[in-house]
Amino acid sequence: MPKNNDRQACWLKRNAWRFVIAIECACAGAAVSLAIATTLFASRANDWAELAFFAAIGVAGGFPAGLVLSGGFGRSGQDGWILATATAFFCPILAGALIGTLVFPGIGTVVGGAIGFRTYTFPLSFAVWLVCLVLIQLHARQVRPRRITAPAKRQVP
């Protein structure tokens, strides 16, 4: 019987691709947050500390949202792209809700989700989101392990 540490190492080895996608979603969250910040504060000069704060918020929300929603990325075919688009649609909303809950529990969940929805209202942030979606989906198709079905378990129609 394997020890508990062996099981944990095996689980981490099998699901390492999920962490890769979560890191990519964190980077995408930072890029989209910076795009929103530059759009909102275009009338004044951006402060580096302010931009770093927005990037940190994007990373802090994007990583857990990407980890939770990583199963929607990396599938092949047209259905895989549809699923990835739907998953990527909910990723900023979930990230905003998570950050809103951490900052101000209760009403912050709703406000954070609404702020996450702002990704789709600005052309720059939407374009950044779309590029990140394509890059994450293409890389996830390479990283995600293929599902193997034993020939004895296949059912013949």
N, C-alpha and C positions, 0 to 999 in steps of 0.2 A: 504494500500500500504506500503510495507516495506521501511524502511529508507535506505539511501545509505550505511551506515555502516553495516547494516544487510546483504545487498547484498555482500559486500566485505568479510564479515566473512563467509558467505555461500560459496563463491567462494574459499576462502582459505581452508575451511573444505573439500570441494569436491576435491580439487587439492593438498592436503597435500602430497599425494603419489608422486607427481612429484618432490617436494622438497626433499623427502627422496632419490629418485633416483639421483637427482642432487648432493646431498651430497656424495652419494656412488661414483658417477662419478668423483667428486673432489678428493676423496681419491684414486681412481684408477689412476687419472691423476698424483697425487703426487708419487704413487708407480712406475708408468711407467717412469716418469721423473727421478726419482732416479735410476732406472735400466739403463736408457740411460746415465745418468751422470757417473755412475760407469763403464760402458762400455767404454765411451769416454776417461775418465781420469784414466784408469787402470794403466797407466805407471807411474803415480805419486801419492803421498799420497793425499787422498781427504781431503779437508778442510771442517769443519763443516758448515761454513758460505756459502761456495759454494754449498754444498748439500741442505742447507736450502733454498737457492735461487732457485734451481731447483725444490724443492718441492713446494715452493710458486707459481712458474710459473705453475706447474701442477694443483694446486688447483684453481688458478685464471682462467685458461682456461677450466678446467674440469667442474666446477660448471655451468657456462652459457651454455656450450655445452650439458651437461647432462640435464639441464632444457629444452632446446629447443628440444632435441632428446628423451626425456623421454617416449614419446608415443610408441616408438619402443620396449620397454622392457615390460615383464610381460604377454605376450600373451601365451596361452597354445597350446600344440601340436607341431608338426614338423614345421608348418608354423611360429609359434611363435619363435622357435629357429632360423630359417632362418632370420626372420625379426630382431631379436636381434643381430645376427652376423653382418648383414648389417649395423644396427644402430651403433654397437660398432666399426665397421670399420671406419665409418665417424666421430666418436666422437673425436679421437685425431687430425684428420686433421682439423676439425672445431675449436677445442680448440687452435691449433697452429695458425690458421688464425686469431682468435680473439685476441690472445696475440700479434701476429705480427702487427696487425692493431693498437693496443694500443701503442706499443713501437715505431713503425715506420710506420705511415699511408702510404698507397700506396704499395710500394714494399714489405713492411713487411707482408702484407697479404699473398702474394705468398710464401715468404721465410718461414713464420711461418707454413703455410700448408705443405710445403716440409719437414720442421723439424718435424712436427707432423707425417708425413709419415714414419719417421725413426723408429717409433715404430715397424714396421714390418721387418726392416732390421737386427736388432740385435736379436740373439736367446734369450738372457735373457729378454729383454723388451717385446718380442713377447710372451714368456711364462708367464710373469707377466700380460700382457694384456689378454691372454686367460683365466687365472685363475680369473681375475677380471670380465670378461664377464660372465663366468659361475655363479659366486657368485651374481652378480647384477641381472641376469636373474632369478635365483632361488628365490632371495629375492623379486624381483618385482612381481613375480607370487603370493606371499602371500600378498603384500601390495596393489597392484592394485585392485580397486573395480571391481566387476563383472558387466557386462552390463546386465541390466534387460529390457526385452521387454514385454510390456503389452500383455496379450493373445488376446485382442480385436484387436490389431494392427498387429498381425502376419498374414502373407499371406500364404495360403495353396497352395502348388505347384500343 
